[in-house]
Amino acid sequence: MLQSTCIVLISLMCTFSRFGRAELNFTLPGQHPNPEAVVQEVHRRVNASVNRRSMLQLSQQDQSSCLTGNPIDDCWKCDPDWPNNRQRLADCAIGFGQYALGGKNGEFYIVTDSTDDDPVNPRPGTLRYAVIQTEPLWIVFPSNMVIKLSQELIFNSYKTLDGRGANVHIVGGGCITLQFISNIIIHNIHIHHCHPSGETNVRSSPTHYGWRTKSDGDGISIFGSKDIWIDHCSLSHCKDGLIDAVEGSTGITISNNYFSHHDEVMLLGASDDYLPDSGMQVTIAFNHFGEKLVQRMPRCRRGYIHVVNNDFTQWEMYAIGGSGNPTINSQGNRYTAPSNHNAKEVTKLT
């Protein structure tokens, strides 16, 4: 007997709240005053890219081959000289993370050493040495490499990890920690097999290192940070979340990523009772939630979450969850339900 597959296209706005609960209005630094205006601008840019691609295809111009209808990719991929114009990428984000500058206008830093032996005194040439610096840096990789972290990789503000042109993997302890910082771009990096680390000293700037308690083993942990853009990365096989954003983080775009082989994929807000997360604003766009995922794509507590043009493939429990009165604006997504009749729930409300 053939098992049926259900594909559902959903455009909805839902607010999940506890009956009778008093709400306070919290404003976070970097929170946009009009989230609906940000949503409309995403629509405008997507429609402009789709229309441009359609018109060029009709006119049979060669340029149509590089246009995708994805406004992020169309912003930089059609430039044949993009390797010499890498910082153009910083102008290409959409949604709530569009103001993330990363290392724009900073120096280029070339990672020449893939080792990570000393989290307190990292050597020049290593990735850890780059991300702790105080000045803006655009970090690139001259060749393929696997960076096995000894401890969590703690970033300073105004950094771009640009993995274009190389096959770069980050694995091991931690992995990436964005804590009380801003303006980070992470692009085209494979992040996987991250496990808890800590109970040791780790450097977070050229002038400071300190004791770190045991980390959760997230792929990317965003803690009290703003203006963050994660694009064209693959994430899988981590101990806790693939991407978690908590403690008043906002101004985040998660786009064009591939998620696979994980249970609790993405957590936005760690507690229903943490009121500042009401100001969290996150755009989740053009991602593929792929094979062997179970739940939390994402799991939203409070805030305004725009989930747009994503592809959800056969989750094992549910796709999107919410509690604590979040606003989840789900538009233009494709949901392919699993064959298991007990696991066809697209949204889980608690």
C-alpha positions in Angstrom: 0.0 0.0 0.0 1.4 3.4 -1.0 1.8 6.0 1.7 0.5 9.5 0.9 2.6 12.6 1.3 0.8 15.9 2.1 2.2 19.2 0.9 0.6 22.3 2.4 1.2 25.9 1.5 0.3 28.1 4.4 0.1 31.9 4.8 -1.1 32.8 8.3 -0.6 35.1 11.1 -0.9 33.6 14.6 -0.5 34.8 18.1 -0.2 32.3 20.9 -1.1 33.6 24.3 -2.0 32.5 27.8 -5.6 33.5 28.6 -5.8 36.3 31.0 -2.1 37.0 31.2 -1.0 40.7 31.7 1.6 41.8 29.1 4.1 44.6 29.3 5.7 46.4 26.4 9.5 45.9 26.3 11.7 47.6 23.8 15.1 46.2 23.1 18.0 48.1 21.6 17.9 47.5 17.9 14.2 46.5 17.9 12.3 47.8 14.8 9.4 50.0 15.8 7.2 48.7 12.9 7.8 45.0 12.2 5.0 45.0 9.6 7.0 47.5 7.5 10.0 45.1 7.6 7.7 42.3 6.4 6.4 44.4 3.5 9.9 45.3 2.5 10.8 41.6 2.3 7.8 41.1 0.1 8.8 44.0 -2.1 12.4 42.7 -2.6 11.3 39.1 -3.3 8.8 40.3 -5.8 11.3 42.5 -7.5 13.8 39.7 -7.9 11.2 37.3 -9.2 9.9 39.8 -11.7 13.4 40.8 -12.9 14.2 37.1 -13.5 11.0 36.5 -15.4 11.5 39.5 -17.7 15.1 38.6 -18.5 14.1 35.0 -19.3 11.4 36.3 -21.7 14.0 38.5 -23.4 16.4 35.6 -23.5 19.3 37.6 -22.1 22.3 35.6 -20.8 22.1 37.3 -17.5 19.0 35.4 -16.6 21.1 32.3 -15.8 22.5 34.0 -12.7 19.2 35.4 -11.4 17.3 33.2 -9.0 14.4 35.2 -7.7 16.1 35.1 -4.3 16.9 38.8 -3.5 19.9 37.9 -1.3 21.7 35.8 -4.0 20.7 38.1 -6.8 22.3 41.0 -4.9 25.9 39.6 -5.3 26.1 36.4 -7.4 25.6 38.2 -10.7 28.8 40.1 -10.2 31.5 38.1 -12.0 34.1 39.9 -9.9 32.5 39.1 -6.6 35.7 37.5 -5.1 37.3 41.0 -5.4 34.1 42.7 -4.1 33.3 40.5 -1.2 32.1 43.2 1.2 29.2 43.9 -1.2 27.6 40.9 0.6 26.9 43.2 3.7 24.3 45.1 1.6 22.3 42.0 0.7 20.5 40.9 3.8 16.7 41.1 4.1 14.4 41.2 7.1 15.2 42.0 10.7 18.9 41.3 10.3 19.4 43.6 7.3 21.3 46.1 9.4 24.1 43.6 10.3 27.3 45.2 9.0 29.6 42.4 9.9 33.2 43.4 9.1 32.2 45.9 6.4 34.8 48.6 5.8 37.3 46.7 7.9 40.5 44.9 6.9 40.5 41.4 5.4 41.8 38.7 7.7 43.0 35.4 6.1 42.7 32.3 8.2 45.9 30.4 7.5 46.0 28.1 10.5 43.1 25.6 11.2 44.3 24.6 14.6 42.7 25.7 17.9 45.0 24.5 20.6 45.0 27.4 23.1 41.6 29.2 23.8 43.3 31.8 26.0 46.3 32.7 23.8 45.3 32.0 20.2 48.0 32.3 17.5 47.8 34.9 14.8 46.4 33.2 11.6 43.9 31.2 13.5 40.1 31.8 13.4 40.0 32.3 17.1 42.6 35.1 17.0 40.4 36.9 14.4 37.0 36.8 16.0 38.2 38.2 19.4 39.7 41.4 17.9 38.0 44.7 18.6 38.1 46.2 15.1 35.8 45.2 12.2 37.3 42.3 10.2 36.2 40.5 7.1 37.4 36.9 7.7 38.1 34.7 4.6 39.6 31.3 4.0 42.2 30.6 1.3 41.5 26.9 1.1 39.3 24.1 2.4 39.7 23.4 6.1 38.2 21.7 9.1 38.5 23.8 12.3 38.1 21.6 15.3 37.4 23.8 18.3 38.8 23.1 21.7 36.3 25.4 23.4 33.4 27.6 22.3 34.4 30.3 19.8 33.5 33.6 21.4 33.1 36.5 18.9 33.6 40.2 19.3 31.4 42.6 17.4 31.7 43.6 13.7 32.9 40.4 12.2 32.1 38.5 9.0 32.9 34.9 8.4 32.9 34.6 4.6 33.4 31.0 3.5 32.7 31.6 -0.2 35.2 29.9 -2.4 36.2 27.3 0.2 34.7 24.3 2.0 35.0 25.3 5.7 33.8 23.2 8.5 33.6 24.2 12.2 33.2 21.3 14.6 34.0 20.4 18.2 33.6 22.2 21.5 31.0 25.0 21.8 30.7 25.9 18.9 29.9 29.6 18.0 29.0 32.0 20.8 27.6 35.5 20.1 27.1 37.0 23.6 26.2 40.7 24.2 27.6 41.8 20.8 26.3 43.1 17.5 26.9 43.2 13.8 27.8 39.6 12.8 27.6 37.9 9.4 28.2 34.2 9.1 28.1 33.0 5.5 28.8 29.7 3.8 30.1 27.8 6.8 29.4 24.1 7.7 28.7 23.8 11.4 28.2 20.4 12.8 29.0 17.9 15.5 29.2 20.5 18.2 29.3 19.3 21.8 29.3 20.9 25.3 32.6 22.4 26.5 33.8 24.7 29.2 34.9 24.6 32.8 38.0 26.5 31.7 39.3 29.9 30.7 38.4 31.2 27.2 39.5 34.6 25.7 36.8 36.9 24.4 38.8 40.0 23.5 42.5 40.9 23.3 42.3 42.3 26.8 40.0 39.8 28.5 39.7 36.1 29.2 37.5 34.5 31.9 36.1 31.3 33.3 33.4 29.7 31.2 30.9 27.3 32.7 29.7 24.3 30.7 28.2 25.3 27.3 25.1 23.6 25.9 26.7 22.4 22.6 24.7 24.7 20.3 25.8 25.2 16.7 25.3 28.9 17.1 24.3 30.5 20.4 23.0 34.0 20.2 22.7 35.6 23.7 21.7 39.2 24.3 22.9 40.2 20.8 21.5 42.1 17.9 22.1 42.7 14.2 23.0 39.1 13.3 22.8 37.5 9.8 23.3 33.8 9.3 23.2 32.9 5.6 24.0 29.9 3.3 25.3 27.7 6.1 24.6 24.1 6.8 24.0 23.0 10.4 23.6 19.4 11.8 24.4 16.9 14.5 24.8 19.3 17.5 24.2 18.4 21.1 21.6 21.0 21.9 20.2 23.5 19.3 21.5 24.2 15.9 20.7 27.9 16.4 19.4 29.3 19.7 18.6 33.0 20.2 17.8 34.0 23.8 18.1 36.7 26.5 16.8 39.7 24.5 18.5 39.0 21.2 16.9 40.8 18.2 17.5 42.1 14.7 18.2 38.6 13.3 17.9 37.1 9.8 18.5 33.3 9.3 18.4 32.7 5.5 19.3 30.2 2.8 20.6 27.6 5.3 20.3 23.8 5.3 19.3 22.1 8.5 19.4 18.3 8.9 20.0 15.4 11.4 18.9 17.0 14.6 16.2 17.0 17.3 15.6 20.5 18.7 16.6 22.6 15.7 16.0 26.3 16.6 15.0 28.0 19.8 13.9 31.6 19.9 13.4 32.6 23.5 14.3 30.3 26.4 11.5 31.0 28.8 7.8 32.1 28.6 8.5 34.2 31.6 11.4 36.2 30.2 9.5 39.4 29.2 12.3 41.2 27.3 12.1 38.5 24.6 8.8 40.2 23.6 11.1 42.5 21.7 12.8 39.7 19.8 12.4 40.1 16.0 13.7 37.3 13.7 13.3 36.7 9.9 13.6 33.0 8.8 13.7 33.0 5.0 14.6 30.6 2.1 15.9 27.8 4.4 15.6 24.1 3.8 14.6 22.1 6.9 15.7 18.8 5.6 16.1 15.2 6.5 16.1 13.7 10.0 14.8 16.7 11.8 12.3 16.3 14.7 11.0 19.6 16.1 11.5 23.3 16.7 11.8 24.8 13.2 11.6 27.1 15.1 10.2 27.0 18.7 9.1 30.6 19.5 8.6 32.2 22.8 7.5 35.8 22.6 8.7 38.3 19.9 7.8 38.7 16.3 9.0 35.9 14.0 8.6 36.1 10.2 8.8 32.6 8.6 8.8 33.1 4.9 9.5 31.0 1.8 11.0 28.0 3.6 10.9 24.4 2.6 10.0 22.0 5.5 10.6 18.3 4.7 9.1 15.5 6.8 9.7 16.5 10.4 9.3 13.7 13.0 7.2 15.6 15.6 6.1 19.1 14.5 7.5 22.0 12.4 6.8 25.3 14.2 6.0 25.7 17.9 5.0 28.6 20.0 4.2 29.7 23.5 4.4 32.8 25.7 2.5 35.0 23.2 4.7 35.2 20.2 3.6 36.6 16.8 4.5 34.1 14.1 3.9 35.4 10.6 4.1 32.3 8.3 4.0 33.1 4.6 4.7 31.2 1.4 6.2 28.1 3.1 6.0 24.6 1.8 5.3 21.9 4.4 5.7 18.3 3.3 4.2 16.2 6.1 5.8 12.9 7.1 4.1 9.6 6.3 3.6 8.9 10.0 0.0 9.8 10.7 0.8 10.7 14.3 3.4 13.3 13.2 1.6 15.5 10.7 1.3 18.5 13.0 2.6 21.6 11.4 2.2 23.8 14.4 2.4 23.0 18.1 0.8 25.4 20.5 1.5 25.2 24.3 
